[in-house]
Amino acid sequence: MTLRPTPLSDELFDYLVAQGSSPDAVQAELIAETATLGHEARLQISPDEGTFLTLLTKLMGARTALEVGTFTGYSALAIVRGLAAGGRLTCCDISEEWTRIARRYWDAAGVSEQIDLRIGPALDTLRSLPAEPAYDLAFIDADYLNYTAYWEEVVPRVRSGGAILVDNVLYHARVIDPDDTADTTQAVRELNERIRTDDRVEATMIAIADGLTLARKK
Ligand SMILES: C[S@@+](CC[C@H](N)C(=O)[O-])C[C@H]1O[C@@H](n2cnc3c(N)ncnc32)[C@H](O)[C@@H]1O
């Protein structure tokens, strides 16, 4: 029998988040400003996931990272905080409006020089990058309909032994609802199945936030 994750009440979730390292002052301000966007604020990864990204990046000694889906810049800040000295992060997003906020906070954090933000459809940006395994870590957190296409562009660009993370892989439990035939739900299911059968990686789904796949390229 597989040991299930302990169900998280609101109180237990607050405890879990509080036991981890807190976002730093700039990250906390960014989270607060993003919250003022209202409904869109839910696009941002959660603080415990941000801390996880920073720790994983540090533990790997990563120097080069790639992000698909930047929004107001919190996950990028989490990753760049974990990079080894001189490390660089390439970010892909289509929104000037949201990434303008990101740039302000990256400036405040003193990390702008380490981030190469590419504005445009992420698939075009990814295809414009050299098809070489140049990245230590990649994080995919953008539009679901392109999830599998992003995966196929990202995997060859990550080095052997590198990490590929994909957010929202449980899609609010919609992935197991047989009545849910929405295009987005099908797209997340398709990517999950692609990863499960992809011989190039070994992977696990982590029960954090809305589900995070962590894959290691063989
Ligand atoms: C879930 S949000 C990313 C959240 C971010 N990782 C964070 O934690 O703050 C998804 C982002 O994908 C971007 N996006 C949507 N479609 C895109 C596309 N075709 N190409 C590039 N970016 C896209 C949106 O502009 C949005 O900023």
The ligand as an SDF file (V2000), in Angstrom:
LIG
                    3D

 27 29  0  0  0  0  0  0  0  0999 V2000
    0.7380   30.5820  -14.5090 C   0  0  0  0  0  0  0  0  0  0  0  0
    1.4340   32.0300  -15.1500 S   0  0  0  0  0  0  0  0  0  0  0  0
    3.1230   31.8810  -14.6630 C   0  0  0  0  0  0  0  0  0  0  0  0
    3.3220   32.1360  -13.2010 C   0  0  0  0  0  0  0  0  0  0  0  0
    4.7720   32.3060  -12.7900 C   0  0  0  0  0  0  0  0  0  0  0  0
    5.5210   31.0880  -13.0100 N   0  0  0  0  0  0  0  0  0  0  0  0
    4.8300   32.7190  -11.3440 C   0  0  0  0  0  0  0  0  0  0  0  0
    5.0120   31.8660  -10.4750 O   0  0  0  0  0  0  0  0  0  0  0  0
    4.6410   33.9120  -11.0620 O   0  0  0  0  0  0  0  0  0  0  0  0
    1.4470   31.6850  -16.8610 C   0  0  0  0  0  0  0  0  0  0  0  0
    2.1550   32.7100  -17.7310 C   0  0  0  0  0  0  0  0  0  0  0  0
    2.2330   32.1720  -19.0480 O   0  0  0  0  0  0  0  0  0  0  0  0
    2.1520   33.2350  -19.9560 C   0  0  0  0  0  0  0  0  0  0  0  0
    1.7260   32.7130  -21.2600 N   0  0  0  0  0  0  0  0  0  0  0  0
    0.4960   32.2850  -21.6280 C   0  0  0  0  0  0  0  0  0  0  0  0
    0.5120   31.8790  -22.8950 N   0  0  0  0  0  0  0  0  0  0  0  0
    1.7830   32.0450  -23.3510 C   0  0  0  0  0  0  0  0  0  0  0  0
    2.4390   31.7960  -24.5790 C   0  0  0  0  0  0  0  0  0  0  0  0
    1.8080   31.2630  -25.6260 N   0  0  0  0  0  0  0  0  0  0  0  0
    3.7440   32.0910  -24.6710 N   0  0  0  0  0  0  0  0  0  0  0  0
    4.4240   32.6180  -23.6240 C   0  0  0  0  0  0  0  0  0  0  0  0
    3.8540   32.8650  -22.4240 N   0  0  0  0  0  0  0  0  0  0  0  0
    2.5550   32.5800  -22.2940 C   0  0  0  0  0  0  0  0  0  0  0  0
    1.1630   34.2190  -19.3520 C   0  0  0  0  0  0  0  0  0  0  0  0
    1.3980   35.5230  -19.8490 O   0  0  0  0  0  0  0  0  0  0  0  0
    1.4650   34.0640  -17.8520 C   0  0  0  0  0  0  0  0  0  0  0  0
    2.3280   35.0780  -17.4240 O   0  0  0  0  0  0  0  0  0  0  0  0
  1  2  1  0
  2  3  1  0
  2 10  1  0
  3  4  1  0
  4  5  1  0
  5  6  1  0
  5  7  1  0
  7  8  2  0
  7  9  1  0
 10 11  1  0
 11 12  1  0
 11 26  1  0
 12 13  1  0
 13 14  1  0
 13 24  1  0
 14 15  1  0
 14 23  1  0
 15 16  2  0
 16 17  1  0
 17 18  1  0
 17 23  2  0
 18 19  1  0
 18 20  2  0
 20 21  1  0
 21 22  2  0
 22 23  1  0
 24 25  1  0
 24 26  1  0
 26 27  1  0
M  CHG  2   2   1   9  -1
M  END
$$$$
